[in-house]
Amino acid sequence: MHKTQGNFFLRKKVVLFFLLVSFLFPINSQAQCAMCRAALNSEGNKTKAAAVNDGIVYLMVIPYLLVGGIGYAVYRMRKNKK
């Protein structure tokens, strides 16, 4: 076996180990920052809670659109080269 193949398998095992450890021992975390939690804990803030949830969805979609757009641009460039 070549030395590079051994290093590859060792790295693969280390990554697998850390993934298993991270799934077996999850860290309990609060899903909101302190400001969001304080704003949403009070009663009668249905519209504010909906606005925060819409903001979270908006912030979550933008990176996916950017990565998708860059991926499509790379795909088009590679397709045009051939």
PDB file of N, CA, C and O in Angstrom:
ATOM      1  N   MET A   1       0.845  -1.171   0.000  1.00  0.00           N
ATOM      2  CA  MET A   1       0.000   0.000   0.000  1.00  0.00           C
ATOM      3  C   MET A   1       0.895   1.241   0.000  1.00  0.00           C
ATOM      4  O   MET A   1       1.909   1.299   0.697  1.00  0.00           O
ATOM      5  N   HIS A   2       0.498   2.214  -0.789  1.00  0.00           N
ATOM      6  CA  HIS A   2       1.270   3.450  -0.856  1.00  0.00           C
ATOM      7  C   HIS A   2       1.034   4.290   0.393  1.00  0.00           C
ATOM      8  O   HIS A   2       0.036   4.140   1.097  1.00  0.00           O
ATOM      9  N   LYS A   3       1.973   5.162   0.632  1.00  0.00           N
ATOM     10  CA  LYS A   3       1.884   6.016   1.813  1.00  0.00           C
ATOM     11  C   LYS A   3       0.686   6.961   1.712  1.00  0.00           C
ATOM     12  O   LYS A   3       0.038   7.235   2.722  1.00  0.00           O
ATOM     13  N   THR A   4       0.378   7.467   0.505  1.00  0.00           N
ATOM     14  CA  THR A   4      -0.748   8.389   0.363  1.00  0.00           C
ATOM     15  C   THR A   4      -2.074   7.697   0.597  1.00  0.00           C
ATOM     16  O   THR A   4      -3.008   8.314   1.108  1.00  0.00           O
ATOM     17  N   GLN A   5      -2.177   6.418   0.231  1.00  0.00           N
ATOM     18  CA  GLN A   5      -3.418   5.683   0.480  1.00  0.00           C
ATOM     19  C   GLN A   5      -3.623   5.482   1.973  1.00  0.00           C
ATOM     20  O   GLN A   5      -4.749   5.568   2.464  1.00  0.00           O
ATOM     21  N   GLY A   6      -2.559   5.220   2.688  1.00  0.00           N
ATOM     22  CA  GLY A   6      -2.655   5.065   4.140  1.00  0.00           C
ATOM     23  C   GLY A   6      -3.098   6.351   4.808  1.00  0.00           C
ATOM     24  O   GLY A   6      -3.930   6.328   5.715  1.00  0.00           O
ATOM     25  N   ASN A   7      -2.543   7.484   4.361  1.00  0.00           N
ATOM     26  CA  ASN A   7      -2.947   8.780   4.918  1.00  0.00           C
ATOM     27  C   ASN A   7      -4.404   9.076   4.624  1.00  0.00           C
ATOM     28  O   ASN A   7      -5.113   9.624   5.468  1.00  0.00           O
ATOM     29  N   PHE A   8      -4.861   8.714   3.416  1.00  0.00           N
ATOM     30  CA  PHE A   8      -6.246   8.945   3.043  1.00  0.00           C
ATOM     31  C   PHE A   8      -7.192   8.167   3.953  1.00  0.00           C
ATOM     32  O   PHE A   8      -8.180   8.712   4.445  1.00  0.00           O
ATOM     33  N   PHE A   9      -6.882   6.889   4.175  1.00  0.00           N
ATOM     34  CA  PHE A   9      -7.741   6.075   5.026  1.00  0.00           C
ATOM     35  C   PHE A   9      -7.701   6.549   6.474  1.00  0.00           C
ATOM     36  O   PHE A   9      -8.716   6.490   7.169  1.00  0.00           O
ATOM     37  N   LEU A  10      -6.561   7.013   6.933  1.00  0.00           N
ATOM     38  CA  LEU A  10      -6.453   7.534   8.295  1.00  0.00           C
ATOM     39  C   LEU A  10      -7.310   8.791   8.449  1.00  0.00           C
ATOM     40  O   LEU A  10      -8.034   8.939   9.434  1.00  0.00           O
ATOM     41  N   ARG A  11      -7.223   9.691   7.472  1.00  0.00           N
ATOM     42  CA  ARG A  11      -8.041  10.908   7.529  1.00  0.00           C
ATOM     43  C   ARG A  11      -9.522  10.564   7.492  1.00  0.00           C
ATOM     44  O   ARG A  11     -10.325  11.172   8.199  1.00  0.00           O
ATOM     45  N   LYS A  12      -9.873   9.603   6.678  1.00  0.00           N
ATOM     46  CA  LYS A  12     -11.271   9.188   6.562  1.00  0.00           C
ATOM     47  C   LYS A  12     -11.770   8.637   7.901  1.00  0.00           C
ATOM     48  O   LYS A  12     -12.896   8.920   8.310  1.00  0.00           O
ATOM     49  N   LYS A  13     -10.945   7.863   8.569  1.00  0.00           N
ATOM     50  CA  LYS A  13     -11.321   7.315   9.865  1.00  0.00           C
ATOM     51  C   LYS A  13     -11.459   8.412  10.913  1.00  0.00           C
ATOM     52  O   LYS A  13     -12.370   8.367  11.740  1.00  0.00           O
ATOM     53  N   VAL A  14     -10.571   9.387  10.885  1.00  0.00           N
ATOM     54  CA  VAL A  14     -10.629  10.486  11.859  1.00  0.00           C
ATOM     55  C   VAL A  14     -11.898  11.305  11.648  1.00  0.00           C
ATOM     56  O   VAL A  14     -12.573  11.659  12.615  1.00  0.00           O
ATOM     57  N   VAL A  15     -12.226  11.607  10.398  1.00  0.00           N
ATOM     58  CA  VAL A  15     -13.432  12.374  10.107  1.00  0.00           C
ATOM     59  C   VAL A  15     -14.668  11.587  10.533  1.00  0.00           C
ATOM     60  O   VAL A  15     -15.584  12.150  11.132  1.00  0.00           O
ATOM     61  N   LEU A  16     -14.702  10.309  10.232  1.00  0.00           N
ATOM     62  CA  LEU A  16     -15.825   9.474  10.630  1.00  0.00           C
ATOM     63  C   LEU A  16     -15.961   9.431  12.147  1.00  0.00           C
ATOM     64  O   LEU A  16     -17.076   9.480  12.667  1.00  0.00           O
ATOM     65  N   PHE A  17     -14.851   9.339  12.857  1.00  0.00           N
ATOM     66  CA  PHE A  17     -14.872   9.326  14.315  1.00  0.00           C
ATOM     67  C   PHE A  17     -15.494  10.606  14.864  1.00  0.00           C
ATOM     68  O   PHE A  17     -16.359  10.553  15.739  1.00  0.00           O
ATOM     69  N   PHE A  18     -15.055  11.761  14.350  1.00  0.00           N
ATOM     70  CA  PHE A  18     -15.583  13.032  14.851  1.00  0.00           C
ATOM     71  C   PHE A  18     -17.056  13.209  14.500  1.00  0.00           C
ATOM     72  O   PHE A  18     -17.811  13.786  15.282  1.00  0.00           O
ATOM     73  N   LEU A  19     -17.469  12.725  13.342  1.00  0.00           N
ATOM     74  CA  LEU A  19     -18.890  12.797  13.000  1.00  0.00           C
ATOM     75  C   LEU A  19     -19.723  11.939  13.947  1.00  0.00           C
ATOM     76  O   LEU A  19     -20.775  12.370  14.419  1.00  0.00           O
ATOM     77  N   LEU A  20     -19.257  10.740  14.219  1.00  0.00           N
ATOM     78  CA  LEU A  20     -19.985   9.869  15.144  1.00  0.00           C
ATOM     79  C   LEU A  20     -20.049  10.472  16.546  1.00  0.00           C
ATOM     80  O   LEU A  20     -21.094  10.427  17.197  1.00  0.00           O
ATOM     81  N   VAL A  21     -18.952  11.026  17.003  1.00  0.00           N
ATOM     82  CA  VAL A  21     -18.932  11.639  18.335  1.00  0.00           C
ATOM     83  C   VAL A  21     -19.890  12.831  18.380  1.00  0.00           C
ATOM     84  O   VAL A  21     -20.600  13.016  19.368  1.00  0.00           O
ATOM     85  N   SER A  22     -19.915  13.635  17.323  1.00  0.00           N
ATOM     86  CA  SER A  22     -20.795  14.800  17.329  1.00  0.00           C
ATOM     87  C   SER A  22     -22.264  14.401  17.294  1.00  0.00           C
ATOM     88  O   SER A  22     -23.105  15.122  17.833  1.00  0.00           O
ATOM     89  N   PHE A  23     -22.595  13.269  16.672  1.00  0.00           N
ATOM     90  CA  PHE A  23     -23.980  12.822  16.660  1.00  0.00           C
ATOM     91  C   PHE A  23     -24.367  12.110  17.951  1.00  0.00           C
ATOM     92  O   PHE A  23     -25.525  12.168  18.365  1.00  0.00           O
ATOM     93  N   LEU A  24     -23.426  11.450  18.579  1.00  0.00           N
ATOM     94  CA  LEU A  24     -23.736  10.722  19.803  1.00  0.00           C
ATOM     95  C   LEU A  24     -23.820  11.625  21.018  1.00  0.00           C
ATOM     96  O   LEU A  24     -24.545  11.321  21.965  1.00  0.00           O
ATOM     97  N   PHE A  25     -23.101  12.714  21.007  1.00  0.00           N
ATOM     98  CA  PHE A  25     -23.091  13.636  22.137  1.00  0.00           C
ATOM     99  C   PHE A  25     -23.502  15.031  21.684  1.00  0.00           C
ATOM    100  O   PHE A  25     -22.657  15.922  21.595  1.00  0.00           O
ATOM    101  N   PRO A  26     -24.782  15.235  21.396  1.00  0.00           N
ATOM    102  CA  PRO A  26     -25.213  16.559  20.930  1.00  0.00           C
ATOM    103  C   PRO A  26     -25.115  17.592  22.049  1.00  0.00           C
ATOM    104  O   PRO A  26     -25.290  17.282  23.228  1.00  0.00           O
ATOM    105  N   ILE A  27     -24.842  18.782  21.659  1.00  0.00           N
ATOM    106  CA  ILE A  27     -24.770  19.885  22.611  1.00  0.00           C
ATOM    107  C   ILE A  27     -26.138  20.558  22.642  1.00  0.00           C
ATOM    108  O   ILE A  27     -26.664  20.961  21.604  1.00  0.00           O
ATOM    109  N   ASN A  28     -26.696  20.673  23.811  1.00  0.00           N
ATOM    110  CA  ASN A  28     -27.974  21.365  23.933  1.00  0.00           C
ATOM    111  C   ASN A  28     -27.741  22.849  23.739  1.00  0.00           C
ATOM    112  O   ASN A  28     -26.870  23.443  24.374  1.00  0.00           O
ATOM    113  N   SER A  29     -28.516  23.431  22.869  1.00  0.00           N
ATOM    114  CA  SER A  29     -28.355  24.854  22.610  1.00  0.00           C
ATOM    115  C   SER A  29     -29.721  25.500  22.480  1.00  0.00           C
ATOM    116  O   SER A  29     -30.708  24.851  22.133  1.00  0.00           O
ATOM    117  N   GLN A  30     -29.755  26.751  22.758  1.00  0.00           N
ATOM    118  CA  GLN A  30     -30.969  27.524  22.549  1.00  0.00           C
ATOM    119  C   GLN A  30     -30.957  28.003  21.103  1.00  0.00           C
ATOM    120  O   GLN A  30     -29.942  28.505  20.620  1.00  0.00           O
ATOM    121  N   ALA A  31     -32.060  27.851  20.426  1.00  0.00           N
ATOM    122  CA  ALA A  31     -32.114  28.119  18.995  1.00  0.00           C
ATOM    123  C   ALA A  31     -32.212  29.599  18.675  1.00  0.00           C
ATOM    124  O   ALA A  31     -32.139  29.972  17.504  1.00  0.00           O
ATOM    125  N   GLN A  32     -32.371  30.435  19.650  1.00  0.00           N
ATOM    126  CA  GLN A  32     -32.525  31.851  19.386  1.00  0.00           C
ATOM    127  C   GLN A  32     -31.507  32.640  20.195  1.00  0.00           C
ATOM    128  O   GLN A  32     -31.029  32.201  21.240  1.00  0.00           O
ATOM    129  N   CYS A  33     -31.199  33.804  19.680  1.00  0.00           N
ATOM    130  CA  CYS A  33     -30.327  34.684  20.449  1.00  0.00           C
ATOM    131  C   CYS A  33     -31.123  35.284  21.605  1.00  0.00           C
ATOM    132  O   CYS A  33     -32.347  35.161  21.649  1.00  0.00           O
ATOM    133  N   ALA A  34     -30.451  35.910  22.508  1.00  0.00           N
ATOM    134  CA  ALA A  34     -31.114  36.453  23.698  1.00  0.00           C
ATOM    135  C   ALA A  34     -32.128  37.535  23.339  1.00  0.00           C
ATOM    136  O   ALA A  34     -33.186  37.622  23.963  1.00  0.00           O
ATOM    137  N   MET A  35     -31.818  38.353  22.346  1.00  0.00           N
ATOM    138  CA  MET A  35     -32.738  39.422  21.947  1.00  0.00           C
ATOM    139  C   MET A  35     -34.023  38.853  21.349  1.00  0.00           C
ATOM    140  O   MET A  35     -35.117  39.319  21.665  1.00  0.00           O
ATOM    141  N   CYS A  36     -33.891  37.853  20.491  1.00  0.00           N
ATOM    142  CA  CYS A  36     -35.076  37.251  19.871  1.00  0.00           C
ATOM    143  C   CYS A  36     -35.938  36.568  20.916  1.00  0.00           C
ATOM    144  O   CYS A  36     -37.163  36.697  20.896  1.00  0.00           O
ATOM    145  N   ARG A  37     -35.312  35.848  21.823  1.00  0.00           N
ATOM    146  CA  ARG A  37     -36.057  35.140  22.857  1.00  0.00           C
ATOM    147  C   ARG A  37     -36.798  36.117  23.750  1.00  0.00           C
ATOM    148  O   ARG A  37     -37.950  35.874  24.107  1.00  0.00           O
ATOM    149  N   ALA A  38     -36.159  37.214  24.115  1.00  0.00           N
ATOM    150  CA  ALA A  38     -36.807  38.202  24.979  1.00  0.00           C
ATOM    151  C   ALA A  38     -37.989  38.857  24.266  1.00  0.00           C
ATOM    152  O   ALA A  38     -39.015  39.135  24.886  1.00  0.00           O
ATOM    153  N   ALA A  39     -37.847  39.099  22.976  1.00  0.00           N
ATOM    154  CA  ALA A  39     -38.925  39.736  22.227  1.00  0.00           C
ATOM    155  C   ALA A  39     -40.102  38.801  22.032  1.00  0.00           C
ATOM    156  O   ALA A  39     -41.245  39.255  21.989  1.00  0.00           O
ATOM    157  N   LEU A  40     -39.851  37.508  21.915  1.00  0.00           N
ATOM    158  CA  LEU A  40     -40.922  36.565  21.609  1.00  0.00           C
ATOM    159  C   LEU A  40     -41.528  35.895  22.835  1.00  0.00           C
ATOM    160  O   LEU A  40     -42.570  35.250  22.724  1.00  0.00           O
ATOM    161  N   ASN A  41     -40.904  36.031  23.994  1.00  0.00           N
ATOM    162  CA  ASN A  41     -41.435  35.385  25.191  1.00  0.00           C
ATOM    163  C   ASN A  41     -42.671  36.067  25.734  1.00  0.00           C
ATOM    164  O   ASN A  41     -43.492  35.416  26.381  1.00  0.00           O
ATOM    165  N   SER A  42     -42.828  37.338  25.496  1.00  0.00           N
ATOM    166  CA  SER A  42     -43.989  38.029  26.042  1.00  0.00           C
ATOM    167  C   SER A  42     -45.248  37.602  25.296  1.00  0.00           C
ATOM    168  O   SER A  42     -45.186  37.192  24.137  1.00  0.00           O
ATOM    169  N   GLU A  43     -46.379  37.701  25.967  1.00  0.00           N
ATOM    170  CA  GLU A  43     -47.657  37.261  25.404  1.00  0.00           C
ATOM    171  C   GLU A  43     -48.149  38.256  24.342  1.00  0.00           C
ATOM    172  O   GLU A  43     -47.858  39.450  24.407  1.00  0.00           O
ATOM    173  N   GLY A  44     -48.888  37.741  23.378  1.00  0.00           N
ATOM    174  CA  GLY A  44     -49.517  38.600  22.380  1.00  0.00           C
ATOM    175  C   GLY A  44     -48.604  39.074  21.274  1.00  0.00           C
ATOM    176  O   GLY A  44     -48.928  40.044  20.587  1.00  0.00           O
ATOM    177  N   ASN A  45     -47.483  38.428  21.082  1.00  0.00           N
ATOM    178  CA  ASN A  45     -46.559  38.838  20.027  1.00  0.00           C
ATOM    179  C   ASN A  45     -46.634  37.896  18.831  1.00  0.00           C
ATOM    180  O   ASN A  45     -45.603  37.459  18.320  1.00  0.00           O
ATOM    181  N   LYS A  46     -47.839  37.583  18.385  1.00  0.00           N
ATOM    182  CA  LYS A  46     -48.005  36.653  17.263  1.00  0.00           C
ATOM    183  C   LYS A  46     -47.421  37.243  15.988  1.00  0.00           C
ATOM    184  O   LYS A  46     -46.748  36.539  15.235  1.00  0.00           O
ATOM    185  N   THR A  47     -47.667  38.515  15.739  1.00  0.00           N
ATOM    186  CA  THR A  47     -47.155  39.121  14.501  1.00  0.00           C
ATOM    187  C   THR A  47     -45.640  39.262  14.545  1.00  0.00           C
ATOM    188  O   THR A  47     -44.963  39.093  13.530  1.00  0.00           O
ATOM    189  N   LYS A  48     -45.115  39.569  15.715  1.00  0.00           N
ATOM    190  CA  LYS A  48     -43.668  39.686  15.851  1.00  0.00           C
ATOM    191  C   LYS A  48     -42.994  38.320  15.683  1.00  0.00           C
ATOM    192  O   LYS A  48     -41.937  38.217  15.061  1.00  0.00           O
ATOM    193  N   ALA A  49     -43.608  37.282  16.236  1.00  0.00           N
ATOM    194  CA  ALA A  49     -43.073  35.931  16.087  1.00  0.00           C
ATOM    195  C   ALA A  49     -43.103  35.499  14.634  1.00  0.00           C
ATOM    196  O   ALA A  49     -42.156  34.879  14.151  1.00  0.00           O
ATOM    197  N   ALA A  50     -44.186  35.822  13.928  1.00  0.00           N
ATOM    198  CA  ALA A  50     -44.273  35.482  12.504  1.00  0.00           C
ATOM    199  C   ALA A  50     -43.219  36.242  11.707  1.00  0.00           C
ATOM    200  O   ALA A  50     -42.634  35.698  10.771  1.00  0.00           O
ATOM    201  N   ALA A  51     -42.978  37.489  12.074  1.00  0.00           N
ATOM    202  CA  ALA A  51     -41.964  38.278  11.371  1.00  0.00           C
ATOM    203  C   ALA A  51     -40.564  37.712  11.594  1.00  0.00           C
ATOM    204  O   ALA A  51     -39.758  37.670  10.665  1.00  0.00           O
ATOM    205  N   VAL A  52     -40.270  37.278  12.815  1.00  0.00           N
ATOM    206  CA  VAL A  52     -38.967  36.677  13.105  1.00  0.00           C
ATOM    207  C   VAL A  52     -38.806  35.382  12.313  1.00  0.00           C
ATOM    208  O   VAL A  52     -37.740  35.127  11.752  1.00  0.00           O
ATOM    209  N   ASN A  53     -39.855  34.566  12.265  1.00  0.00           N
ATOM    210  CA  ASN A  53     -39.787  33.323  11.503  1.00  0.00           C
ATOM    211  C   ASN A  53     -39.603  33.589  10.012  1.00  0.00           C
ATOM    212  O   ASN A  53     -38.845  32.879   9.350  1.00  0.00           O
ATOM    213  N   ASP A  54     -40.283  34.599   9.473  1.00  0.00           N
ATOM    214  CA  ASP A  54     -40.097  34.959   8.067  1.00  0.00           C
ATOM    215  C   ASP A  54     -38.673  35.446   7.807  1.00  0.00           C
ATOM    216  O   ASP A  54     -38.093  35.152   6.762  1.00  0.00           O
ATOM    217  N   GLY A  55     -38.121  36.181   8.745  1.00  0.00           N
ATOM    218  CA  GLY A  55     -36.746  36.645   8.611  1.00  0.00           C
ATOM    219  C   GLY A  55     -35.751  35.501   8.616  1.00  0.00           C
ATOM    220  O   GLY A  55     -34.763  35.528   7.882  1.00  0.00           O
ATOM    221  N   ILE A  56     -36.006  34.501   9.436  1.00  0.00           N
ATOM    222  CA  ILE A  56     -35.130  33.333   9.479  1.00  0.00           C
ATOM    223  C   ILE A  56     -35.169  32.601   8.154  1.00  0.00           C
ATOM    224  O   ILE A  56     -34.129  32.196   7.637  1.00  0.00           O
ATOM    225  N   VAL A  57     -36.358  32.428   7.598  1.00  0.00           N
ATOM    226  CA  VAL A  57     -36.480  31.760   6.305  1.00  0.00           C
ATOM    227  C   VAL A  57     -35.777  32.561   5.221  1.00  0.00           C
ATOM    228  O   VAL A  57     -35.084  31.994   4.376  1.00  0.00           O
ATOM    229  N   TYR A  58     -35.952  33.873   5.241  1.00  0.00           N
ATOM    230  CA  TYR A  58     -35.293  34.736   4.257  1.00  0.00           C
ATOM    231  C   TYR A  58     -33.777  34.609   4.355  1.00  0.00           C
ATOM    232  O   TYR A  58     -33.102  34.476   3.335  1.00  0.00           O
ATOM    233  N   LEU A  59     -33.243  34.648   5.551  1.00  0.00           N
ATOM    234  CA  LEU A  59     -31.799  34.532   5.729  1.00  0.00           C
ATOM    235  C   LEU A  59     -31.285  33.150   5.346  1.00  0.00           C
ATOM    236  O   LEU A  59     -30.134  33.009   4.931  1.00  0.00           O
ATOM    237  N   MET A  60     -32.125  32.135   5.482  1.00  0.00           N
ATOM    238  CA  MET A  60     -31.721  30.781   5.152  1.00  0.00           C
ATOM    239  C   MET A  60     -31.717  30.546   3.640  1.00  0.00           C
ATOM    240  O   MET A  60     -30.914  29.751   3.151  1.00  0.00           O
ATOM    241  N   VAL A  61     -32.588  31.212   2.894  1.00  0.00           N
ATOM    242  CA  VAL A  61     -32.724  30.978   1.455  1.00  0.00           C
ATOM    243  C   VAL A  61     -31.595  31.643   0.664  1.00  0.00           C
ATOM    244  O   VAL A  61     -31.143  31.083  -0.335  1.00  0.00           O
ATOM    245  N   ILE A  62     -31.143  32.789   1.074  1.00  0.00           N
ATOM    246  CA  ILE A  62     -30.163  33.562   0.302  1.00  0.00           C
ATOM    247  C   ILE A  62     -28.868  32.782   0.027  1.00  0.00           C
ATOM    248  O   ILE A  62     -28.422  32.780  -1.120  1.00  0.00           O
ATOM    249  N   PRO A  63     -28.245  32.126   1.001  1.00  0.00           N
ATOM    250  CA  PRO A  63     -27.025  31.368   0.683  1.00  0.00           C
ATOM    251  C   PRO A  63     -27.265  30.248  -0.329  1.00  0.00           C
ATOM    252  O   PRO A  63     -26.414  29.985  -1.179  1.00  0.00           O
ATOM    253  N   TYR A  64     -28.418  29.591  -0.241  1.00  0.00           N
ATOM    254  CA  TYR A  64     -28.714  28.529  -1.201  1.00  0.00           C
ATOM    255  C   TYR A  64     -28.866  29.099  -2.609  1.00  0.00           C
ATOM    256  O   TYR A  64     -28.400  28.493  -3.574  1.00  0.00           O
ATOM    257  N   LEU A  65     -29.503  30.239  -2.733  1.00  0.00           N
ATOM    258  CA  LEU A  65     -29.636  30.866  -4.053  1.00  0.00           C
ATOM    259  C   LEU A  65     -28.275  31.278  -4.612  1.00  0.00           C
ATOM    260  O   LEU A  65     -28.015  31.102  -5.803  1.00  0.00           O
ATOM    261  N   LEU A  66     -27.415  31.820  -3.768  1.00  0.00           N
ATOM    262  CA  LEU A  66     -26.080  32.216  -4.224  1.00  0.00           C
ATOM    263  C   LEU A  66     -25.260  31.017  -4.677  1.00  0.00           C
ATOM    264  O   LEU A  66     -24.635  31.061  -5.737  1.00  0.00           O
ATOM    265  N   VAL A  67     -25.256  29.961  -3.899  1.00  0.00           N
ATOM    266  CA  VAL A  67     -24.495  28.762  -4.269  1.00  0.00           C
ATOM    267  C   VAL A  67     -25.077  28.142  -5.531  1.00  0.00           C
ATOM    268  O   VAL A  67     -24.329  27.698  -6.402  1.00  0.00           O
ATOM    269  N   GLY A  68     -26.401  28.105  -5.640  1.00  0.00           N
ATOM    270  CA  GLY A  68     -27.031  27.571  -6.843  1.00  0.00           C
ATOM    271  C   GLY A  68     -26.693  28.390  -8.070  1.00  0.00           C
ATOM    272  O   GLY A  68     -26.428  27.831  -9.135  1.00  0.00           O
ATOM    273  N   GLY A  69     -26.699  29.712  -7.938  1.00  0.00           N
ATOM    274  CA  GLY A  69     -26.358  30.582  -9.059  1.00  0.00           C
ATOM    275  C   GLY A  69     -24.909  30.422  -9.491  1.00  0.00           C
ATOM    276  O   GLY A  69     -24.612  30.383 -10.686  1.00  0.00           O
ATOM    277  N   ILE A  70     -24.018  30.330  -8.533  1.00  0.00           N
ATOM    278  CA  ILE A  70     -22.598  30.129  -8.861  1.00  0.00           C
ATOM    279  C   ILE A  70     -22.399  28.757  -9.503  1.00  0.00           C
ATOM    280  O   ILE A  70     -21.647  28.624 -10.468  1.00  0.00           O
ATOM    281  N   GLY A  71     -23.071  27.743  -8.970  1.00  0.00           N
ATOM    282  CA  GLY A  71     -22.979  26.405  -9.553  1.00  0.00           C
ATOM    283  C   GLY A  71     -23.494  26.380 -10.985  1.00  0.00           C
ATOM    284  O   GLY A  71     -22.897  25.738 -11.849  1.00  0.00           O
ATOM    285  N   TYR A  72     -24.590  27.068 -11.237  1.00  0.00           N
ATOM    286  CA  TYR A  72     -25.141  27.125 -12.595  1.00  0.00           C
ATOM    287  C   TYR A  72     -24.188  27.866 -13.536  1.00  0.00           C
ATOM    288  O   TYR A  72     -24.006  27.457 -14.683  1.00  0.00           O
ATOM    289  N   ALA A  73     -23.583  28.953 -13.056  1.00  0.00           N
ATOM    290  CA  ALA A  73     -22.636  29.700 -13.888  1.00  0.00           C
ATOM    291  C   ALA A  73     -21.420  28.834 -14.242  1.00  0.00           C
ATOM    292  O   ALA A  73     -20.953  28.852 -15.381  1.00  0.00           O
ATOM    293  N   VAL A  74     -20.914  28.085 -13.271  1.00  0.00           N
ATOM    294  CA  VAL A  74     -19.780  27.194 -13.537  1.00  0.00           C
ATOM    295  C   VAL A  74     -20.187  26.106 -14.526  1.00  0.00           C
ATOM    296  O   VAL A  74     -19.423  25.765 -15.429  1.00  0.00           O
ATOM    297  N   TYR A  75     -21.384  25.568 -14.354  1.00  0.00           N
ATOM    298  CA  TYR A  75     -21.888  24.549 -15.277  1.00  0.00           C
ATOM    299  C   TYR A  75     -21.966  25.095 -16.700  1.00  0.00           C
ATOM    300  O   TYR A  75     -21.564  24.420 -17.648  1.00  0.00           O
ATOM    301  N   ARG A  76     -22.479  26.309 -16.850  1.00  0.00           N
ATOM    302  CA  ARG A  76     -22.588  26.917 -18.183  1.00  0.00           C
ATOM    303  C   ARG A  76     -21.213  27.164 -18.788  1.00  0.00           C
ATOM    304  O   ARG A  76     -21.017  26.930 -19.980  1.00  0.00           O
ATOM    305  N   MET A  77     -20.265  27.627 -17.996  1.00  0.00           N
ATOM    306  CA  MET A  77     -18.914  27.873 -18.517  1.00  0.00           C
ATOM    307  C   MET A  77     -18.263  26.590 -18.962  1.00  0.00           C
ATOM    308  O   MET A  77     -17.634  26.552 -20.019  1.00  0.00           O
ATOM    309  N   ARG A  78     -18.397  25.536 -18.182  1.00  0.00           N
ATOM    310  CA  ARG A  78     -17.802  24.251 -18.555  1.00  0.00           C
ATOM    311  C   ARG A  78     -18.475  23.654 -19.771  1.00  0.00           C
ATOM    312  O   ARG A  78     -17.819  23.027 -20.603  1.00  0.00           O
ATOM    313  N   LYS A  79     -19.783  23.844 -19.882  1.00  0.00           N
ATOM    314  CA  LYS A  79     -20.541  23.336 -21.030  1.00  0.00           C
ATOM    315  C   LYS A  79     -20.135  24.076 -22.313  1.00  0.00           C
ATOM    316  O   LYS A  79     -20.031  23.469 -23.378  1.00  0.00           O
ATOM    317  N   ASN A  80     -19.911  25.377 -22.202  1.00  0.00           N
ATOM    318  CA  ASN A  80     -19.524  26.182 -23.376  1.00  0.00           C
ATOM    319  C   ASN A  80     -18.098  25.892 -23.832  1.00  0.00           C
ATOM    320  O   ASN A  80     -17.780  26.087 -25.006  1.00  0.00           O
ATOM    321  N   LYS A  81     -17.224  25.426 -22.923  1.00  0.00           N
ATOM    322  CA  LYS A  81     -15.856  25.089 -23.310  1.00  0.00           C
ATOM    323  C   LYS A  81     -15.797  23.882 -24.214  1.00  0.00           C
ATOM    324  O   LYS A  81     -14.916  23.787 -25.068  1.00  0.00           O
ATOM    325  N   LYS A  82     -16.726  22.954 -24.036  1.00  0.00           N
ATOM    326  CA  LYS A  82     -16.702  21.714 -24.808  1.00  0.00           C
ATOM    327  C   LYS A  82     -17.232  21.893 -26.166  1.00  0.00           C
ATOM    328  O   LYS A  82     -17.278  20.937 -26.941  1.00  0.00           O
TER     329      LYS A  82
END
